[in-house]
Amino acid sequence: MSLMHRPTRRLGCGCQWRSAHGTRDVLCQRAPRTERTLPARERQSLFSTPWHRLAACAILVLALTASSGLASDGLLIQARGVLMPGGEIGEGAVEIAAGKIKQVSQTVDSDAIPHHRYETGVICPGLIDITGQLGADGQTAERSAPLQLGISTGAAFDAYHRHMALAMRAGVTAFVLLPNDNNLVGGAGVVCHTGSENGPEVISTDGPVKLSVAPDAFRLNVAPTSRAGAIDMLRKAFEKSRSGDSNTAFDRFVRKERVGIIATPSGADVLAAMQLQRRFDLPLILTHTADALDVAGAVAGARGVIVGPLAFGAPRRYAAAAAQFEKAEVPVAIAGGLPAWSADSLRTGAAIAVRHGMSAAAARRAITEVPATFAGHEGQLGVIQPGARADLVVFSGDPLDLRSRVLAVYIDGRRVYRAPTADDQP
Amino acid sequence: MKKKSSRLALVAGLLLAGAHANAQMRSVVISDATVVTGNGRVYSKASVSYQGGKITGLGPRVRAGFLSKTIDGAGKFITPGLIDVWSGMGVPAIVSEGQASGQAADAYDAFDRDAIEAALAQGVTTVYVPARAIEGAGGLGAVVRLVPTASADAVIKDDAAVCFSIGARGERALGRLARTAAFRKRWQDAKDYRTAREDYEFELEEYEKKLKERAEKGESSSKDESVKKKDAGDKKKKDDKPKNRRRRRRRPRPRPRPQAADAVMIDRAVSTMTAENGENGERDGENGADENGKNGEKKSGDEIKKPEEPARDPEMDVLLRALDGEIPVRVEVYQPADILNVLEVGEEFNLRLILEGATGAHRVAEPIAKAEVPVILDAPVGTMRHQGDPRRHASNAALQTLQDAGVRVFIASGPDAAGSTAHLALRVAAAIGHGLAPKTAVQRITGQAAELLEIADAGQLRVGRSADFVVWSADPLDPTSRVESVVVGGEEVWKAPKQGADE
């Protein structure tokens, strides 16, 4: 099944996103994705006759079986510690089969299957940036209308962008490409991998819907020009969606089929958003940092809160936000804000949050498990448990400890990066 | 039993006596903790004792004395107060050019209690604040001790370094050429200024000698006497000036670099042009010491003329102190080409350089190492987006490269993000993640940082020194660690709020 799927995905990926790459972005270097990805013209000539097609398919199948051997036959990753689903670091080894985590075991017969061993490492789920803009920096800020009900950020995704590899080497394996804060309704986000066997790719198109009551969403002389106007427009949009029969991403959010992430930079924005949430019973996640000390008690009905990004210059009030929401028993994710923020910002933010009172376990979950849940991939991403995708990062220690380095990165069970200094065997 | 009762009596007596005495005088021992001394030594399961504001014992074998208060420090870490060697705390402004005599100490806001407590809460007790300029000389940087209550004692040092910025804020056309020339000219001007002053002082002495000779011959009138007295008074005032300035009198002016000499020639040509109206104007005295001297000699044939004093320039006086090696010269410079130019000028004028920012330093690591110039590396760039000049060369690999080349690299918060002083320990942890040697990392924000700032009584835990330290719940570089207490001079200046209280 997976073998049949792979070529289609690869070819589809190569063409679909290339058209989206129409921007003249100097940052973007069109790096070759893999040696095996052929230009479209050559591919055509290969498949020109039925016999050729058959032979090509056979070769392709053989090649894939050989190259993805480790992934399909199983691989054992051993290290000093494993980040467990609760956020604590335990002992064990992770066994991978067919790109998924097969089991986490205490004792392993390491000779039975191929293994990668990291003496000092800690195996952690790949970090997830819930507010990423990687490869689409500035490309999701549509300004034509404040309500972009049907837009999907997938069209802005640029698999060739150099930021992907930078983020991946810092341990970020997935991100939600979310629309910007500058529309009341920005459309739907997509969930992406920063790398894979075939390079960065979109892994699901049904990401969260983005809403915003941030000042960025206000216009100069067109509605909305204020928070009052914004809330009013949103209310009308919710009511219209309830009464109509359209089926945009936004409508599915209103029908509680997917979550919405709403940008609420000030405490007053949070209170206004929570009023909407109560009135329409919406599955809402708030992004809020600044006034957490004041409004943490008011977000109990929300699905969760996204805090950050936080850098070393974060004032105490911001740095204490995550701990405050944790105390209010709301699920907290810490945002990375890539690429506007540095590739390390997820871990930096988590470390700062811990310094200011967040528990270590919650902070580890805030950059792995919680954003995966917010993105609609609960149990699939951001967690090391049987059945989850094998997106793993081996750090040289606790991922929260900023002294730790990335030793290796696995995406879908395949090692896509290995640090030059990694002290592993084979 | 008898012994015990006598001891009790003694205790009672001491307590009564102690009611008047300073509460601090009682010895305090923190036992069973990990003690990081700041000079590279780490004792596990050790104790620190202090009394009367001084550290009285340190190490694994400290005995709790009679009547001393013992605090269980199991699992805790004790470190010197952390030192941020390049901070923006309390001094947010960047001045316009050419204010070498301005002082960051005057700009420091000791009443910014929020920021000060935020830093103390993360174990930072001392910061260096620069006086930054857009370009060129900014002023004198200050070393400040963080105390929660505003006080004048906060400033430990108001002349910690002369601050320069070279190409730190964007690029102008042919900017590098101009700014390097301007930087060199500053120091050349300072030298010329000194020569002019020295010439003047020499001539003044000659003049006085001649007056004296004349007086001895009996030719002097009563009027001259009074003049002489007045001059002698002037002279006495000048003697109060630092001695080293006089020592250098009449030294031949070194001009090793032809370009430099050219610059001076041009400058002099300009100054003579402007001074044409008044032959012995102030500018002439300042820049054209030779001509001034000649004039003086020529006229001294028959009639004794008092030499004219060149105008005082407080800015030049500051630069002269740097030329004499009294204070270091800190240059905020980012681009490799600029760094090389700064190093060259530094060598030419024998300056004690410290490079700040220096995000391009790893490209010229060898020359920096050779010149033995310490580097305070800017915080890593906070974005993945492309950086234009001047931070174009910023790289996480810089730390490793510089260290491998043998450059002394310091980690600081950097003045661009004022709030980041508080997270100095985490910054150092991140620096270790990017290649800073863990063994030296803590020293670079304690003992070696104090050496860099030339502040004697900070950065190290040592018997006999002031009892300044921080008690952490765990390794300070670990994010789960919390500061429990900050002690300065044996007194707790900051204490962690009780569990459950809001920050």
Interface residues (C-beta under 8 A of the other chain):
Chain A: V26 L27 D137 H163 L166 A167 L293 A311 F312 G313 A314 P315 R316 A320 L338 P339 A340 W341 S342 A343 D344 S345 T348 A350 A351 I352 V354 R355 H356 G357 A360 A363 L400 D401 L402 R403 S404 R405
Chain B: D114 A118 A121 Q122 A379 P380 V381 G382 T383 M384 R385 H386 S413 A417 A418 G419 S420 A422 H423 L426 R427 A429 A430 I432 G433 P438 L477 D478 P479 T480 S481 R482 D502 E503
